[in-house]
Amino acid sequence: MLIEIPAAEGVAEALVTRPSTGAGPFPGVILYMDAFGLRPRIEEMAQRVAEWGYVVLAPNAFYRDGTAADLAPTMDMTTPEGRAAAGKAAFPRVGHLTTDKALPDIDAWVAALGKLDGLAPGPIGTFGYCMGARLAVRTAIAHPEAVAACGGFHGGGLASDAPDSPHLGLSNAKARFVFGHADHDKSMDPDAVARLGAALSAAGLEASNEIYVGAPHGYTMADTAMFHAEATERHFTELRALLDGTLKG
């Protein structure tokens, strides 16, 4: 179902999914969408995670630019041409979501998750895709006492030369991290992966920081031309192990 959240600069929609069976309460997790926004594929993924025994909140991080329906792709992204066209439309919105805008929103998402019915007390998890991986890491850094698990999959810009690169704040985090990087990803090349790994080690964090060989950027998104079934299933396996190991222990 969709709910509305008072965010930093207006009201944001968020998708909430719960297990189809069981009385709960359940641990809570925040899912950060990719650049193409909230849409059926994100709901499918959120429900799959919910069925593991979680309450999942997936906010429309682009609420400043419009509703989820307004921003949903209208072209067939299963073709390279369609995905490229959707990307051309979406990428300006990614640029609009600067760190100074993202951080107060993150506070709103964490607060909203905590108010959901059926939520178990205790730590939360967060994970994201593409640009959502950056938001997940920033959430773990901004709320170290709350976030025990953080996953990032085919993320970009996680360890760049920018002064606000997410990896620079990892010393403030306490979560366990799992990263599944796309192979030959220009937005997260081997040097950046190594830089991220060094930052995780320097911070003394428990982490997995792997490149999924043969998996393209966007590999989890079954509604696009970049979908890679094997890498997607690997990511679900590693994500579940992360969440179960930190939030159900």
Backbone torsions as a table, in degrees:
resi	resn	phi	psi	omega
1	MET	NA	157.5	175.8
2	LEU	-99.5	136.7	174.0
3	ILE	-122.2	171.4	175.7
4	GLU	-114.9	138.2	-177.3
5	ILE	-123.5	130.7	171.5
6	PRO	-69.9	110.1	-178.2
7	ALA	-103.0	-173.2	-172.7
8	ALA	-64.1	-35.1	-176.0
9	GLU	-131.3	38.8	178.4
10	GLY	140.0	-169.7	-179.8
11	VAL	-96.3	130.2	-178.9
12	ALA	-114.6	139.9	170.7
13	GLU	-77.0	153.0	172.5
14	ALA	-147.8	140.8	175.4
15	LEU	-86.4	134.7	175.9
16	VAL	-123.2	128.2	174.9
17	THR	-124.6	148.9	-179.6
18	ARG	-135.8	162.8	175.9
19	PRO	-60.1	144.8	179.5
20	SER	-77.3	-15.4	176.4
21	THR	-135.9	158.0	178.4
22	GLY	99.5	144.1	-175.3
23	ALA	-87.7	-20.2	-177.2
24	GLY	78.9	-167.2	4.3
25	PRO	-73.2	164.3	-176.2
26	PHE	-125.5	149.4	173.4
27	PRO	-62.1	155.8	-178.6
28	GLY	-108.4	145.2	176.8
29	VAL	-138.8	150.8	175.9
30	ILE	-109.2	125.8	176.3
31	LEU	-103.7	123.6	176.5
32	TYR	-101.6	122.2	-176.6
33	MET	-66.0	168.4	172.5
34	ASP	-85.5	-172.6	-175.1
35	ALA	-66.4	-17.8	-177.6
36	PHE	-86.7	-3.1	168.6
37	GLY	86.3	-178.0	177.1
38	LEU	-68.6	129.8	-177.0
39	ARG	-166.2	177.0	-175.4
40	PRO	-54.0	-38.1	-179.2
41	ARG	-62.5	-40.7	178.7
42	ILE	-65.2	-39.4	178.1
43	GLU	-63.4	-40.9	177.5
44	GLU	-59.0	-45.2	-178.4
45	MET	-67.6	-40.8	178.8
46	ALA	-62.9	-40.7	179.8
47	GLN	-68.2	-37.1	178.3
48	ARG	-61.4	-43.0	177.7
49	VAL	-66.8	-39.9	178.5
50	ALA	-58.2	-38.0	-178.1
51	GLU	-66.4	-15.2	173.6
52	TRP	-75.7	-9.2	179.9
53	GLY	108.9	45.7	-178.0
54	TYR	-137.6	152.4	165.4
55	VAL	-94.1	123.7	-174.1
56	VAL	-114.4	128.1	174.5
57	LEU	-112.1	123.9	178.5
58	ALA	-122.5	98.7	-175.9
59	PRO	-80.2	152.6	170.6
60	ASN	-80.3	92.2	-176.5
61	ALA	-65.7	-15.7	-179.5
62	PHE	-99.9	26.9	-174.5
63	TYR	-59.1	-25.7	178.3
64	ARG	-63.9	-26.1	-177.0
65	ASP	-95.2	-10.3	179.6
66	GLY	148.2	175.7	177.3
67	THR	-75.6	167.8	177.3
68	ALA	-58.7	-40.2	179.6
69	ALA	-67.0	-40.0	179.4
70	ASP	-61.1	-37.6	-170.8
71	LEU	-97.0	-5.4	-177.2
72	ALA	-62.6	138.5	177.8
73	PRO	-59.0	140.3	179.5
74	THR	-107.7	-7.3	-178.8
75	MET	-100.8	165.9	178.1
76	ASP	-79.3	104.4	-176.8
77	MET	-82.7	-0.7	178.0
78	THR	-77.3	-7.1	172.2
79	THR	-102.7	147.1	178.0
80	PRO	-56.2	-38.0	-178.7
81	GLU	-67.4	-41.0	179.2
82	GLY	-66.9	-40.9	178.3
83	ARG	-65.0	-40.8	179.4
84	ALA	-62.1	-40.3	179.1
85	ALA	-66.3	-40.5	177.5
86	ALA	-65.1	-38.5	177.7
87	GLY	-64.0	-39.7	179.1
88	LYS	-60.8	-36.5	178.4
89	ALA	-74.8	-34.0	-172.7
90	ALA	-85.8	-33.9	-170.2
91	PHE	-61.6	-33.2	174.5
92	PRO	-58.7	-34.9	178.8
93	ARG	-66.5	-34.9	176.4
94	VAL	-62.2	-42.7	178.6
95	GLY	-64.5	-31.9	178.8
96	HIS	-66.8	-28.7	-174.4
97	LEU	-85.8	72.8	-179.6
98	THR	-73.6	165.3	-177.3
99	THR	-58.9	-39.9	-178.3
100	ASP	-66.3	-23.9	174.7
101	LYS	-87.2	-35.6	-176.7
102	ALA	-67.6	-38.7	-172.9
103	LEU	-64.0	-47.3	176.2
104	PRO	-65.9	-30.3	174.0
105	ASP	-63.7	-42.9	179.4
106	ILE	-57.6	-41.3	176.5
107	ASP	-58.3	-40.2	-179.8
108	ALA	-67.2	-40.2	-179.6
109	TRP	-65.6	-43.6	-179.7
110	VAL	-63.4	-42.8	179.1
111	ALA	-63.8	-41.5	-179.2
112	ALA	-65.3	-40.8	177.6
113	LEU	-59.0	-42.2	-177.7
114	GLY	-64.8	-18.5	-178.6
115	LYS	-96.5	-3.4	-177.5
116	LEU	-71.3	144.5	177.2
117	ASP	-64.9	145.0	173.9
118	GLY	78.6	14.4	-178.8
119	LEU	-88.2	131.8	177.3
120	ALA	-76.0	143.4	174.2
121	PRO	-66.4	153.7	178.8
122	GLY	122.3	-170.8	-175.7
123	PRO	-69.2	163.3	179.1
124	ILE	-120.0	169.0	175.0
125	GLY	-121.4	164.6	175.7
126	THR	-149.5	146.4	177.3
127	PHE	-154.6	155.1	-176.9
128	GLY	-154.6	167.9	-173.7
129	TYR	-126.6	139.6	178.8
130	CYS	57.3	-126.8	179.3
131	MET	-64.9	-21.7	176.6
132	GLY	-64.8	-23.9	176.2
133	ALA	-64.3	-37.3	176.8
134	ARG	-63.6	-41.3	179.2
135	LEU	-64.8	-37.9	178.0
136	ALA	-62.5	-45.1	179.5
137	VAL	-64.4	-42.9	178.7
138	ARG	-62.2	-33.3	177.4
139	THR	-66.1	-43.6	178.6
140	ALA	-63.7	-34.6	179.7
141	ILE	-74.3	-42.0	-175.9
142	ALA	-75.1	-24.9	-177.5
143	HIS	-130.3	63.3	-173.7
144	PRO	-64.6	-28.9	-178.8
145	GLU	-77.1	-21.8	-177.5
146	ALA	-95.5	-37.8	-170.5
147	VAL	-93.5	115.8	-179.8
148	ALA	-103.0	-14.6	-176.8
149	ALA	-140.8	135.7	179.5
150	CYS	-142.4	126.2	177.7
151	GLY	-122.7	144.3	176.6
152	GLY	-136.8	127.5	-174.2
153	PHE	-130.0	133.0	-168.8
154	HIS	38.0	47.9	178.4
155	GLY	-79.5	155.2	175.9
156	GLY	-124.5	150.6	175.3
157	GLY	66.1	28.5	-179.3
158	LEU	-78.8	-22.8	-177.9
159	ALA	-146.7	69.0	-176.8
160	SER	-99.9	-175.0	176.9
161	ASP	-87.0	0.1	-178.9
162	ALA	-67.2	146.8	-178.6
163	PRO	-66.4	-18.1	177.8
164	ASP	-110.5	23.3	178.4
165	SER	-56.0	136.0	-176.2
166	PRO	-54.5	-36.3	-174.9
167	HIS	-63.0	-21.6	-176.8
168	LEU	-70.7	-18.3	-179.3
169	GLY	-100.5	6.3	-172.8
170	LEU	-64.3	-21.0	178.2
171	SER	-64.8	-17.1	178.6
172	ASN	-88.6	-11.0	-174.9
173	ALA	-86.9	159.4	176.6
174	LYS	-129.7	-0.1	-174.3
175	ALA	-74.4	165.0	165.3
176	ARG	-89.4	136.2	-174.3
177	PHE	-115.8	143.5	170.9
178	VAL	-133.7	124.4	177.3
179	PHE	-121.8	132.5	174.4
180	GLY	-121.1	97.1	-173.7
181	HIS	-85.5	146.3	173.9
182	ALA	-72.7	147.6	179.0
183	ASP	-76.3	141.1	177.9
184	HIS	52.9	44.6	-177.5
185	ASP	-94.4	116.1	-178.9
186	LYS	-64.6	-26.5	-179.3
187	SER	-84.6	-6.9	177.3
188	MET	-154.7	73.8	-174.7
189	ASP	-77.3	173.1	-176.9
190	PRO	-56.4	-35.0	177.6
191	ASP	-64.3	-40.5	178.6
192	ALA	-67.8	-38.3	177.1
193	VAL	-62.1	-42.9	178.4
194	ALA	-64.9	-39.8	178.1
195	ARG	-62.7	-41.2	177.1
196	LEU	-64.4	-44.4	178.9
197	GLY	-60.2	-40.4	178.8
198	ALA	-64.6	-39.8	179.8
199	ALA	-67.2	-39.7	177.0
200	LEU	-62.8	-43.1	179.2
201	SER	-65.9	-43.4	-179.3
202	ALA	-62.6	-31.8	179.2
203	ALA	-82.2	-5.2	179.4
204	GLY	70.1	30.5	-176.1
205	LEU	-94.6	144.2	173.7
206	GLU	-77.0	124.2	-171.8
207	ALA	-156.7	151.5	167.8
208	SER	-117.3	131.6	-172.7
209	ASN	-137.8	81.3	-168.1
210	GLU	-115.3	147.1	169.4
211	ILE	-95.0	126.5	177.5
212	TYR	-84.9	101.6	-173.8
213	VAL	-60.6	129.0	177.8
214	GLY	86.1	-5.0	-177.3
215	ALA	-93.9	126.9	-179.2
216	PRO	-82.5	166.1	174.4
217	HIS	-59.9	130.5	-177.3
218	GLY	89.1	19.3	-169.5
219	TYR	-63.3	-21.9	-178.0
220	THR	-84.2	-11.4	-170.3
221	MET	-89.9	97.9	-174.7
222	ALA	-68.7	-11.9	178.2
223	ASP	-95.1	14.1	178.0
224	THR	-129.3	168.5	-179.4
225	ALA	-70.5	-10.8	-176.3
226	MET	-93.2	1.3	-176.1
227	PHE	-58.7	135.0	178.4
228	HIS	-133.3	105.4	-170.6
229	ALA	-60.9	-43.8	-176.9
230	GLU	-64.5	-45.1	179.5
231	ALA	-65.9	-35.7	178.5
232	THR	-62.5	-45.4	179.7
233	GLU	-67.1	-36.1	175.7
234	ARG	-61.6	-43.2	-179.4
235	HIS	-63.0	-41.1	179.1
236	PHE	-63.9	-39.9	178.9
237	THR	-62.4	-46.2	-177.5
238	GLU	-72.5	-33.5	177.2
239	LEU	-66.9	-43.8	-180.0
240	ARG	-63.7	-41.6	178.0
241	ALA	-61.2	-39.4	178.4
242	LEU	-63.6	-52.0	-176.3
243	LEU	-65.8	-47.5	-179.1
244	ASP	-62.5	-38.6	-176.8
245	GLY	-71.8	-23.6	-177.5
246	THR	-106.1	-31.8	-173.1
247	LEU	-104.1	-11.4	-179.7
248	LYS	-119.6	8.7	-177.9
249	GLY	-71.5	NA	NA
